[in-house]
């Protein structure tokens, strides 16, 4: 039979033959481990992996086969360790994480007295007159479970301005000195759009500012200089890679923030991949519409998404609900952005080819987002738009299946459920709670789950997210069997949410998210196998090293 191979194919065949015949270049690296979980359907496990000097994967397979094929490659022997694709947090706040190192840490405070104690210790190192800023308090963890007041701070700090963000970032607590610095008079009955000033019976502000109201106090603070702002990014990324993250979707970055990232990228100082989301309908979105989607030449920084707020948070009763809060009759929360506003920014983003990611916690917030998406996308809602709902925390029964039908990604944070479980049903009641934190229902409906942490609202540590997703229990294994255990994910599903599905949500699945030929050598080295141990052990996984582009950006101290 004559050879009918087209002549145009011969050069390609010749190149393939040469590639098989020639030895590996000295700059190639042959990694050998106890087990490699590639997350690829065709080859889910491997013993060895080869990548080139630029950090591009050349091959995966058995140790013997790759040693024979690449005899000259540099060896990276990892012994019995397990290698998994680099973990990607699909929703975090890098600058906020870095700022936790430079402000008072109030996470885990058990009452107001402990808050004051920590503030006094932190204030010792501050210059005279500097604002005392902190973050992390949660009144739901205190005996009275009620919002604090300015008076609780005034005795200890009568003259120094104090401004303390709640753990979720959706409420702030000011003392009287901080409120005196606000330019606008705070007394009366008026409320800012998309926010709430908590007042006493006489119309006086109590010191609690919810959602958009917080900007009144933020605007009164002295501005942060550029060096400090850049330092926050550096510290945040250092924290992230030390916990096994090779990528993060930074949810809400203005143009100045993108420029800080760009300067770091220009200097080769990004240890991880950042998918920055433009902060609302602001200057960053305008830049994307004017100049096109942004991608740094180095490959570790991109912006192609806008992050919008639909409503507030459940913990501060700012999440927008379709009916009253079960524990606060008359209160249905807040729409931070009006329904008309959601439609407007979605239309603008679609015209510019920008992905939309909208924060929605309450069932009304989620409903309004889905309505806006359906209206603006029209027939395109069945296409590959990859629009997202950030948190998708409480969904009405009729809205839950709409995400899969509309190809909307559910960007969810497993540790929110285990943090909120002591009081979430109090807020929502026994009926609405069925549609809350419903990972299994969403996944089984066909929706894609991109997982993250919302750091620094929760810990940046993705091991805690893997544990929460698979056990729905706290660090002590409580409640036994998990809270609403029917919503658990398997370890593989949870790992997929932090790898392949997070990569897909950032339009990066051809580069990262799994370990396959042609993709980037972003991976984590673990002492244990996360897919072979009981889910309760996922919190204690040992991160030995984090690699990006085949180079270690973190190694566990000896």
C-alpha positions as CSV (number, residue, x, y, z in Angstrom):
1,X,0.0,0.0,0.0
2,X,1.6,3.3,-1.0
3,X,2.4,5.9,1.7
4,X,-0.3,8.6,1.6
5,X,1.1,10.8,4.4
6,X,0.8,14.4,3.3
7,X,4.1,16.1,2.6
8,X,3.1,19.0,4.9
9,X,3.1,16.5,7.8
10,X,6.6,15.2,7.3
11,X,8.4,18.1,9.1
12,X,6.2,17.5,12.2
13,X,6.9,13.8,12.2
14,X,10.6,14.5,11.8
15,X,10.6,16.9,14.8
16,X,8.8,14.3,16.9
17,X,11.3,11.6,16.1
18,X,14.2,13.9,16.9
19,X,12.6,14.8,20.2
20,X,12.4,11.2,21.2
21,X,15.9,10.4,20.1
22,X,17.9,13.2,21.7
23,X,18.9,13.2,25.3
24,X,17.3,15.7,27.8
25,X,18.9,19.1,28.2
26,X,20.9,19.5,31.3
27,X,18.5,22.3,32.4
28,X,15.6,19.9,32.5
29,X,14.6,18.5,35.9
30,X,13.4,15.0,36.7
31,X,11.2,15.0,39.8
32,X,10.6,11.6,41.5
33,X,8.2,11.3,44.4
34,X,6.3,8.6,46.3
35,X,3.2,9.6,44.4
36,X,2.1,12.4,42.1
37,X,-1.6,13.3,41.9
38,X,-1.8,15.0,38.5
39,X,-5.6,15.6,38.6
40,X,-5.7,14.6,35.0
41,X,-8.4,12.1,34.0
42,X,-6.2,10.2,31.5
43,X,-3.2,9.8,33.9
44,X,-4.3,10.7,37.5
45,X,-1.2,9.2,39.1
46,X,2.5,9.3,38.3
47,X,5.9,8.5,39.9
48,X,7.9,11.1,38.1
49,X,7.6,14.4,36.2
50,X,10.0,16.3,34.0
51,X,10.0,20.0,33.4
52,X,12.3,22.4,31.6
53,X,14.2,25.4,32.7
54,X,11.2,27.7,32.1
55,X,9.0,25.6,34.3
56,X,7.0,23.9,31.6
57,X,6.1,20.3,32.1
58,X,7.6,18.0,29.5
59,X,6.4,14.6,30.7
60,X,4.8,12.6,33.5
61,X,5.0,8.8,34.0
62,X,6.9,6.1,35.7
63,X,10.3,6.7,37.2
64,X,12.0,4.0,35.0
65,X,10.5,5.3,31.8
66,X,11.4,9.0,32.4
67,X,14.9,8.2,33.7
68,X,15.5,6.3,30.4
69,X,14.0,9.1,28.4
70,X,15.8,11.9,30.2
71,X,19.1,10.5,31.3
72,X,20.9,13.9,31.7
73,X,18.1,15.7,33.6
74,X,18.9,17.1,37.0
75,X,17.3,15.0,39.7
76,X,14.9,16.2,42.3
77,X,14.4,13.2,44.6
78,X,11.5,13.7,47.0
79,X,11.5,10.2,48.6
80,X,8.1,9.1,49.9
81,X,6.5,12.6,49.6
82,X,3.3,13.3,47.7
83,X,3.1,15.9,45.0
84,X,-0.1,17.7,44.1
85,X,-0.8,20.5,41.7
86,X,-0.3,24.0,43.2
87,X,-3.3,25.1,45.3
88,X,-5.2,28.1,44.1
89,X,-7.4,30.2,46.4
90,X,-10.3,31.4,44.3
91,X,-11.2,34.3,46.6
92,X,-8.9,36.1,48.9
93,X,-7.5,39.6,49.8
94,X,-3.8,39.7,49.6
95,X,-3.3,43.2,50.8
96,X,-5.7,42.6,53.7
97,X,-3.7,39.5,54.6
98,X,-0.5,41.4,54.7
99,X,-2.0,44.2,56.7
100,X,-2.8,41.8,59.5
101,X,0.9,41.8,60.2
102,X,0.8,45.6,60.7
103,X,-2.4,46.0,62.6
104,X,-3.8,44.6,65.9
105,X,-4.9,41.0,65.5
106,X,-8.3,40.5,67.2
107,X,-9.1,37.1,65.7
108,X,-10.4,34.7,68.4
109,X,-11.0,37.3,71.1
110,X,-13.5,35.8,73.5
111,X,-15.0,39.1,74.8
112,X,-14.5,42.9,74.7
113,X,-12.1,42.8,77.6
114,X,-9.7,40.7,75.6
115,X,-10.0,43.1,72.7
116,X,-8.9,46.0,75.0
117,X,-6.0,43.9,76.3
118,X,-4.7,43.1,72.8
119,X,-5.1,46.8,71.7
120,X,-3.2,48.1,74.7
121,X,-0.3,45.6,73.9
122,X,-0.3,46.7,70.3
123,X,-0.5,50.4,71.0
124,X,2.8,50.3,73.0
125,X,4.8,50.3,69.7
126,X,2.8,53.0,67.9
127,X,3.9,56.6,67.6
128,X,1.9,59.1,69.6
129,X,-1.2,60.2,67.9
130,X,-1.3,57.3,65.4
131,X,-4.6,55.7,64.8
132,X,-5.0,52.3,66.5
133,X,-6.3,50.0,63.8
134,X,-7.2,46.3,64.1
135,X,-9.2,43.6,62.6
136,X,-10.8,40.2,63.5
137,X,-13.4,40.8,66.2
138,X,-16.6,38.8,66.0
139,X,-19.4,39.5,68.4
140,X,-20.9,36.1,67.7
141,X,-18.0,34.6,69.7
142,X,-18.7,36.7,72.8
143,X,-21.1,35.8,75.7
144,X,-23.6,38.6,74.9
145,X,-23.5,38.1,71.1
146,X,-24.3,41.8,70.7
147,X,-22.5,44.6,68.8
148,X,-20.1,46.6,71.0
149,X,-20.2,50.4,71.2
150,X,-17.8,53.3,71.2
151,X,-18.1,53.5,75.0
152,X,-16.5,50.1,75.3
153,X,-13.3,51.6,73.8
154,X,-13.5,55.2,75.1
155,X,-12.4,54.4,78.7
156,X,-9.2,52.7,77.5
157,X,-8.6,55.1,74.6
158,X,-10.2,58.5,75.2
159,X,-8.0,60.5,72.9
160,X,-6.4,58.1,70.4
161,X,-8.7,57.2,67.4
162,X,-9.5,53.5,67.3
163,X,-11.0,51.8,64.2
164,X,-11.5,48.0,64.3
165,X,-12.8,46.0,61.3
166,X,-15.1,43.0,62.0
167,X,-13.6,39.7,60.9
168,X,-15.6,39.6,57.7
169,X,-14.7,43.2,56.8
170,X,-18.4,44.1,56.5
171,X,-18.6,46.2,59.7
172,X,-16.3,48.4,61.7
173,X,-16.2,49.5,65.3
174,X,-15.1,53.1,66.1
175,X,-14.4,54.9,69.3
176,X,-15.5,58.5,69.9
177,X,-12.2,60.0,68.9
178,X,-12.4,58.2,65.5
179,X,-16.0,59.4,65.0
180,X,-15.0,63.0,65.8
181,X,-12.5,62.8,62.8
182,X,-15.4,62.0,60.4
183,X,-16.1,65.2,58.3
184,X,-19.9,64.6,58.0
185,X,-22.1,64.9,61.1
186,X,-23.2,61.4,62.1
187,X,-26.2,62.2,64.2
188,X,-29.8,62.0,63.0
189,X,-31.8,59.5,61.0
190,X,-30.0,59.5,57.7
191,X,-28.2,56.4,56.3
192,X,-25.6,56.1,53.6
193,X,-26.6,54.1,50.5
194,X,-25.6,50.5,50.8
195,X,-24.7,50.8,54.5
196,X,-26.0,51.4,58.0
197,X,-24.9,53.5,60.9
198,X,-26.1,51.7,64.0
199,X,-27.8,54.4,66.2
200,X,-29.2,54.5,69.7
201,X,-32.8,55.6,70.6
202,X,-31.7,59.2,70.4
203,X,-30.2,59.0,66.9
204,X,-26.6,59.0,68.2
205,X,-24.2,56.6,66.4
206,X,-23.2,53.8,68.7
207,X,-19.8,53.2,67.0
208,X,-20.8,50.4,64.6
209,X,-20.7,51.1,60.9
210,X,-22.0,48.3,58.6
211,X,-20.9,47.8,54.9
212,X,-20.8,51.1,52.9
213,X,-21.1,53.1,56.1
214,X,-17.6,52.0,57.1
215,X,-16.2,54.2,54.3
216,X,-17.1,57.3,56.3
217,X,-14.6,56.4,59.0
218,X,-12.1,54.9,56.5
219,X,-12.0,58.3,54.7
220,X,-11.0,60.0,57.9
221,X,-7.9,57.8,58.5
222,X,-4.5,59.1,57.4
223,X,-3.6,57.6,54.0
224,X,-1.3,54.6,53.8
225,X,2.0,55.4,52.0
226,X,3.0,53.4,48.9
227,X,5.9,51.6,50.7
228,X,3.5,50.3,53.3
229,X,0.9,49.3,50.7
230,X,3.5,47.4,48.7
231,X,4.9,45.7,51.9
232,X,1.4,44.5,52.6
233,X,1.3,42.7,49.3
234,X,4.7,41.1,49.8
235,X,3.8,39.9,53.3
236,X,0.4,38.5,52.1
237,X,2.1,36.5,49.3
238,X,4.7,35.2,51.6
239,X,2.0,33.9,53.9
240,X,0.2,32.3,51.0
241,X,3.1,30.3,49.5
242,X,4.1,29.1,53.0
243,X,0.8,27.4,53.2
244,X,1.0,25.7,49.8
245,X,-0.8,28.3,47.6
246,X,0.7,28.9,44.2
247,X,-2.1,31.2,43.1
248,X,-4.8,33.5,44.4
249,X,-7.7,35.4,43.0
250,X,-7.5,38.8,44.7
251,X,-11.0,40.0,45.0
252,X,-11.1,43.7,44.7
253,X,-8.1,45.6,43.4
254,X,-8.1,49.2,42.2
255,X,-5.8,50.7,39.6
256,X,-3.2,51.7,42.2
257,X,-3.2,48.2,43.5
258,X,-2.7,46.7,40.1
259,X,0.2,49.1,39.6
260,X,1.8,47.8,42.8
261,X,1.5,44.3,41.6
262,X,2.9,45.3,38.2
263,X,6.0,46.9,39.8
264,X,6.6,43.7,41.8
265,X,6.1,41.6,38.7
266,X,8.6,43.7,36.7
267,X,11.2,43.0,39.4
268,X,10.4,39.3,39.4
269,X,9.1,39.6,42.9
270,X,5.8,37.8,42.6
271,X,6.3,34.4,44.2
272,X,2.8,33.2,43.1
273,X,0.2,33.8,40.4
274,X,-2.2,36.6,41.0
275,X,-5.6,36.9,39.2
276,X,-6.6,40.4,40.3
277,X,-10.2,41.4,40.1
278,X,-11.1,45.0,39.4
279,X,-12.7,46.7,42.4
280,X,-16.3,47.4,41.3
281,X,-17.2,50.0,38.7
282,X,-14.1,52.0,39.3
283,X,-10.8,53.0,37.7
284,X,-9.5,49.5,37.2
285,X,-12.6,48.4,35.2
286,X,-12.4,51.6,33.2
287,X,-8.8,50.7,32.4
288,X,-9.8,47.2,31.2
289,X,-12.5,48.7,29.0
290,X,-10.1,51.2,27.6
291,X,-6.9,49.2,27.2
292,X,-8.2,45.6,27.1
293,X,-7.8,42.6,29.5
294,X,-4.4,42.8,31.3
295,X,-1.8,40.1,31.4
296,X,1.8,40.7,32.6
297,X,4.5,39.3,30.2
298,X,6.0,37.3,33.1
299,X,2.8,35.2,33.3
300,X,2.2,35.6,37.0
301,X,-0.3,38.5,37.0
302,X,-3.5,39.1,35.2
303,X,-6.7,41.2,35.5
304,X,-9.7,40.2,33.4
305,X,-12.5,40.3,36.0
306,X,-14.6,42.8,37.9
307,X,-15.6,42.1,41.5
308,X,-18.9,43.7,42.6
309,X,-20.7,43.6,46.0
310,X,-24.4,42.7,45.9
311,X,-25.0,42.6,49.7
312,X,-23.3,42.5,53.1
313,X,-22.4,39.6,55.4
314,X,-24.5,37.2,57.5
315,X,-22.5,37.7,60.7
316,X,-23.3,41.4,60.8
317,X,-26.8,40.9,59.5
318,X,-26.0,42.8,56.4
319,X,-26.7,39.9,54.0
320,X,-29.8,40.7,51.9
321,X,-32.6,38.2,52.7
322,X,-36.0,37.6,51.0
323,X,-37.6,37.5,54.4
324,X,-36.7,38.9,57.9
325,X,-33.8,37.5,59.8
326,X,-35.1,34.8,62.1
327,X,-33.2,36.4,65.1
328,X,-33.9,40.1,64.1
329,X,-37.5,40.6,63.0
330,X,-37.9,43.6,60.7
331,X,-34.3,43.4,59.4
332,X,-33.8,42.0,55.9
333,X,-30.2,43.1,55.5
334,X,-28.7,45.4,52.9
335,X,-28.2,45.6,49.1
336,X,-24.8,47.2,48.8
337,X,-25.4,47.6,45.1
338,X,-29.0,48.1,43.9
339,X,-30.5,45.7,41.5
340,X,-30.3,48.4,38.8
341,X,-26.7,48.9,39.7
342,X,-25.9,45.2,39.3
343,X,-27.5,45.2,35.8
344,X,-25.5,48.3,34.9
345,X,-22.1,47.0,35.9
346,X,-22.8,43.6,34.3
347,X,-23.8,45.3,31.0
348,X,-20.6,47.4,31.1
349,X,-18.4,44.4,31.8
350,X,-20.0,42.3,29.1
351,X,-19.4,45.0,26.5
352,X,-15.8,45.1,27.5
353,X,-15.3,41.3,27.5
354,X,-14.7,41.3,31.3
355,X,-15.7,38.4,33.6
356,X,-18.1,39.4,36.4
357,X,-17.7,38.0,39.9
358,X,-20.3,39.2,42.4
359,X,-20.3,38.9,46.2
360,X,-23.7,37.5,47.3
361,X,-24.4,36.1,50.7
362,X,-28.1,36.2,51.4
363,X,-30.9,34.6,49.3
364,X,-32.1,37.9,48.1
365,X,-28.5,39.0,47.2
366,X,-28.0,35.8,45.2
367,X,-31.4,36.1,43.5
368,X,-30.7,39.6,42.4
369,X,-27.3,38.6,41.0
370,X,-28.8,35.7,39.0
371,X,-31.6,38.0,37.7
372,X,-29.0,40.5,36.5
373,X,-26.8,37.8,34.9
374,X,-29.8,36.2,33.1
375,X,-31.0,39.6,31.8
376,X,-27.6,40.8,30.6
377,X,-26.2,37.5,29.3
378,X,-29.4,36.6,27.5
379,X,-28.7,33.7,25.1
380,X,-25.0,33.8,26.1
381,X,-25.8,32.5,29.6
382,X,-25.4,28.9,28.2
383,X,-21.9,29.8,26.8
384,X,-18.4,29.9,28.2
385,X,-18.7,33.3,30.0
386,X,-17.6,31.9,33.4
387,X,-19.3,34.6,35.4
388,X,-19.2,33.9,39.1
389,X,-21.0,34.3,42.3
390,X,-18.6,34.9,45.2
391,X,-19.8,33.0,48.3
392,X,-23.2,31.9,47.0
393,X,-23.9,31.3,50.7
394,X,-27.7,31.2,51.1
395,X,-29.7,30.2,48.1
396,X,-33.5,29.9,47.8
397,X,-34.7,26.5,46.6
398,X,-35.7,27.8,43.2
399,X,-32.5,29.6,42.6
400,X,-30.0,26.9,43.6
401,X,-30.3,24.9,40.3
402,X,-30.0,28.1,38.2
403,X,-26.3,28.3,38.6
404,X,-25.7,25.1,36.7
405,X,-28.3,26.0,34.0
406,X,-26.7,29.4,33.5
407,X,-23.1,28.1,33.7
408,X,-22.4,30.4,36.7
409,X,-19.5,29.3,38.8
410,X,-20.0,29.1,42.6
411,X,-16.9,30.5,44.2
412,X,-17.3,29.2,47.8
413,X,-15.2,29.1,51.0
414,X,-15.6,25.9,53.0
415,X,-14.3,27.4,56.3
416,X,-17.1,29.9,56.2
417,X,-19.5,27.1,57.0
418,X,-17.5,25.7,60.0
419,X,-17.0,29.3,61.3
420,X,-20.7,30.2,61.0
421,X,-22.3,26.9,62.0
422,X,-22.7,27.9,65.8
423,X,-25.1,30.7,64.8
424,X,-26.1,30.4,61.1
425,X,-29.4,28.7,61.8
426,X,-30.3,31.3,64.4
427,X,-30.0,33.9,61.6
428,X,-31.9,31.9,58.9
429,X,-34.2,29.4,60.7
430,X,-34.7,25.7,59.9
431,X,-36.0,26.1,56.3
432,X,-33.6,28.6,54.8
433,X,-30.6,26.8,56.3
434,X,-31.2,23.9,53.9
435,X,-30.1,26.1,51.0
436,X,-27.0,27.5,52.9
437,X,-23.4,26.4,52.5
438,X,-24.8,23.8,50.1
439,X,-21.7,22.5,48.3
440,X,-23.0,19.0,47.6
441,X,-26.4,20.3,46.2
442,X,-24.6,22.7,44.0
443,X,-22.0,20.2,42.7
444,X,-24.6,17.5,42.1
445,X,-26.7,20.0,40.2
446,X,-23.9,20.4,37.8
447,X,-22.5,23.7,39.0
448,X,-18.7,24.1,39.1
449,X,-17.2,24.9,42.6
450,X,-14.1,27.0,42.8
451,X,-12.9,26.9,46.4
452,X,-11.1,29.4,48.5
453,X,-10.9,31.0,51.9
454,X,-11.7,34.7,51.7
455,X,-8.5,35.4,53.7
456,X,-8.0,37.2,56.0
457,X,-11.7,36.7,56.9
458,X,-10.7,33.1,57.3
459,X,-7.2,31.6,57.6
460,X,-5.1,31.6,54.4
461,X,-4.3,27.9,55.1
462,X,-6.0,25.8,52.4
463,X,-5.6,22.7,54.5
464,X,-8.4,24.1,56.7
465,X,-10.5,24.4,53.6
466,X,-9.9,20.9,52.6
467,X,-10.8,19.7,56.1
468,X,-13.9,21.8,56.3
469,X,-15.1,20.7,52.9
470,X,-14.8,17.0,53.7
471,X,-15.8,16.9,57.4
472,X,-18.0,20.0,58.0
473,X,-16.5,19.9,61.5
474,X,-14.3,22.1,63.6
475,X,-10.7,21.5,64.7
476,X,-12.0,19.2,67.5
477,X,-14.1,17.1,65.2
478,X,-17.3,18.6,66.3
479,X,-20.1,18.2,65.8
480,X,-19.6,14.5,65.5
481,X,-20.3,13.4,61.9
482,X,-20.3,17.0,60.7
483,X,-22.8,19.9,60.5
484,X,-25.4,19.1,57.9
485,X,-23.1,16.2,56.7
486,X,-25.2,15.6,53.6
487,X,-23.3,18.6,52.1
488,X,-19.8,17.2,52.5
489,X,-17.4,16.9,49.5
490,X,-15.0,14.0,49.0
491,X,-11.3,14.7,49.4
492,X,-10.9,14.5,45.6
493,X,-13.7,17.0,45.0
494,X,-12.3,19.4,47.5
495,X,-8.8,19.1,46.0
496,X,-10.3,19.7,42.6
497,X,-12.0,22.8,43.9
498,X,-8.6,24.3,45.0
499,X,-6.9,23.2,41.7
500,X,-8.6,22.5,38.4
501,X,-11.9,24.3,39.2
502,X,-10.2,27.4,40.7
503,X,-7.9,27.5,37.6
504,X,-11.0,27.3,35.3
505,X,-12.6,30.1,37.2
506,X,-9.6,32.3,36.4
507,X,-9.4,31.2,32.7
508,X,-6.1,29.5,33.5
509,X,-6.9,25.8,33.1
510,X,-4.5,25.5,30.1
511,X,-1.6,26.7,32.3
512,X,-2.2,25.5,35.8
513,X,-4.6,23.4,37.9
514,X,-3.2,20.0,37.0
515,X,0.1,18.5,36.2
516,X,0.1,17.7,32.5
517,X,2.4,18.1,29.6
518,X,2.6,21.7,28.4
519,X,1.3,23.2,31.7
520,X,3.4,25.1,34.3
521,X,5.3,23.2,37.0
522,X,3.3,24.7,39.9
523,X,3.1,22.1,42.6
524,X,3.1,21.4,46.4
525,X,5.2,18.8,48.1
526,X,3.4,17.1,51.1
527,X,4.6,14.6,53.6
528,X,1.3,12.9,53.5
529,X,-1.1,11.9,50.7
530,X,-4.3,13.9,51.0
531,X,-6.3,11.4,49.1
532,X,-5.2,8.4,51.2
533,X,-5.6,9.7,54.7
534,X,-8.9,10.1,56.7
535,X,-10.4,13.5,56.1
536,X,-9.9,14.4,59.7
537,X,-6.1,14.5,59.1
538,X,-6.3,17.1,56.3
539,X,-5.8,19.9,58.8
540,X,-2.5,18.4,59.7
541,X,-1.0,17.9,56.3
542,X,2.7,18.8,56.3
543,X,3.7,21.3,53.5
544,X,7.3,20.5,52.8
545,X,7.7,22.9,49.8
546,X,5.8,25.1,47.3
547,X,7.0,25.4,43.7
548,X,6.1,27.8,41.0
549,X,7.4,27.4,37.5
550,X,9.5,24.6,38.8
551,X,11.3,26.7,41.4
552,X,10.9,26.5,45.2
553,X,9.2,29.7,46.5
554,X,8.9,28.1,50.0
555,X,10.7,25.3,51.8
556,X,9.7,24.1,55.3
557,X,12.4,25.0,57.8
558,X,14.5,22.0,58.9
